[in-house]
């Protein structure tokens, strides 16, 4: 075991992943701002507050500008590094974007206040990470590359150490082991972190979810093995499909060589602030107590918590709730056919939906989503294992799969998007909002315009002299 003793850093997730995991990313900027000053005095390694699903949820459900949220948080956090989650060539959307869009998004994220960009790819294809890493480095940001953790025949210790070495060589400033489904068991964490620390010299962070019930124990063993930073959530928004509780982990390491040095009293005051928000979410039904339990099926079927809840609601819509366990059993089969990718956005949705179609139609791959076709055509990148050749043939026929980096086939997009967005544009960042979610962005821009018009009729005049529709 790695004998080096040092304080462990804490990344606080309550402003991003914690509420994304428990209340569908519905915490508003207004709910966050009053506690920022106290959080800023804690001494966190970083506060994760942006990226992931926050961008989409801000626009679609909260009618907020995500860029405005970031700027307000940056104004409040004067001493703390701000962190975001970034899906490599997917950015925060669901398809691959051209390099010029990726570079501009990174540039604007850092310009508006992000310090650390955690970049991952759902296939662990490092070709899909390089552009974002280069852009973060160019802008003076901290490029952290996340390895999407999963289990299966392909995912040996050698696989992870090889990947980590490549990530270090590509210029990453740190590595995160991103265990989105809570699959990393405590003693496996000892093995993995020890092997990674022996392989690379850059810092290693660990991110997990409590879904399977082992996360706190996993953190304990990982810290003992030398992990540098762990992701935790303030207790009112911890556990279940979220992260282990910040206060619990801080107390666990108090008085040991890993002591975080954070104040329990100061953390308790922050917890007091978030507790009523949790109670409100439970009372309104936004926080379903079901997501707070331990779901051992996570370990049996390797399905992340969010994917399970999606499957339940989709099966209900299809009047096929009785097929739930059949679908769960089909998930590992589809995953194997598709090259055994980690199950994380968007691969988790692709595998889950295809498993449902296979079961509900009564014939495997009789009905195929366009995303499944895209995976088998190589459009998401290279998988850890080869595709099932029979399934690939059935789904894409004689089409020649691509073997290059998918984004090499995408022409620059910013110029066209700038032209399309011109009637709505009020800030440089609007083109990026539009690039990621064109339809949702237009609805939001019209809403924003209407709000401004109520305040000041003159704002209704756009560059074109007309109200955009």
PyMOL commands that set and color helices and strands:
alter all, ss='L'
color gray80, all
select helices_A, chain A and resi 17-23+29-40+54-62+66-76+88-90+99-111+126-128+130-138+157-169+186-199+210-212+215-224+235-237+246-253+264-284+289-292+297-301+305-317+321-337+347-360+370-376+389-396+406-409+414-421+430-436+438-455+457-460
alter helices_A, ss='H'
color red, helices_A
select strands_A, chain A and resi 9-12+46-51+82-86+116-119+142-148+174-179+203-208+229-232
alter strands_A, ss='S'
color yellow, strands_A
deselect
rebuild
show_as cartoon
